[in-house]
């Protein structure tokens, strides 16, 4: 059994904001996951020593 947990991010948007977002990003959940993974990858390249477990 591992220590991994699923996490939830909640963002409150008005109906107009939501409609504008999904008009531009038809798959908003996947888009957000992709952005998070891109940031993790970029951070790992910049500071690999910070991501190492002691």
N, C-alpha and C positions, 0 to 999 in steps of 0.2 A: 504494500500500500504506500502510495507516494504522498507528498505534502502539497501537491498541486491543487489549487482551488479555482473554480470559475468565479469571475468577478462581473459585476454589473455596473454600467455607467448610465446614469439617468440625466437627460438634458431636457429642460422644459422649453418648448418652442410654441409660438403662437401658430394658429392655423396658417396664416400667411407665410410665416417663416418656414413651416414644414412643407407647404406646397412649393415654395421656391426651391427648397433644398432637394426634394424628390424630383422636381422638374429637371434639375441639373445632375442629380445623382440618383438614377432610378433604383439602385440597390444600396441604400444608405448604410445599412449595417455592414455589408461587405466593404464598402468604401472606408468606413471608420476603422475596421480591422486592418485593412491594408495600410492606412496611414500610420496606425500604431506600430505595425510590424516594420514599416520603413524607418520610423524613428528609432526603434530598437536596433535595427541593423546599422543605421548611421552612428548611433551612440557606441555600439560595439566596435566599429572601425576606429572611432576617435579615441576611445578610452577603454581598451580591452582589459586593463588591470583592474578597473572598477567592477567589472562583471565576474571576476574570478571568485569562486567560493573558497574560503579559508579552510 
